[in-house]
C-alpha cells in the first residue's frame, strides 16, 4: 500500500484512485484501513468506559498514564489524518 500512495497534494487523489482500481484487492485494503481505524477508536472508548464503570479512576497513577496515552493517540491521529487536508482526507 505504501508503495502506491503519494503524499503530494496534487497527486494524492490520483494515487488513491490507482490503489482502488489497479492494485489487486486495493478497494478492500482501503475499506479495511478506514474501518479498522474507526474500530480501534471505538475499542479505546469502550476501554475508557469500562474503567469508568468499574471505578478504575481511583488508581490515579495508572489512570493518568492511560489518559496521557489516549491523548497521545488522539493527537497522532489528528496530526496524521486531519491536518494534511489534501492528503489522507482523500483516503
FENPE-V970978 format. One line per field, one symbol per residue. phi: phi as a letter, one per 30 degrees, with the letter a starting at -180 (. if undefined). psi: psi as a letter, one per 20 degrees, with the letter a starting at -180 (. if undefined). burial: + if it has 16 or more other ideal C-beta (glycine too) atoms within 10 Angstrom, else -. A space follows every 50 residues. Layout:
# FENPE-V970978
phi: ???
psi: ???
burial: ???
This chain:
# FENPE-V970978
phi: .ddccccdddcdddddddddccdehddddddddddddddddddddddddd ddddiddddddddddddddddddddddddcccddedcdddd
psi: ghhippiphhjghhhgggghhhppkhhhgghhgghhgghghghghhgghg hggjkiihngggghghgggghgghhghghhhggmgjeihh.
burial: ----+------+--++--+------+---+-----------------+-- +--------------+--------------------++---
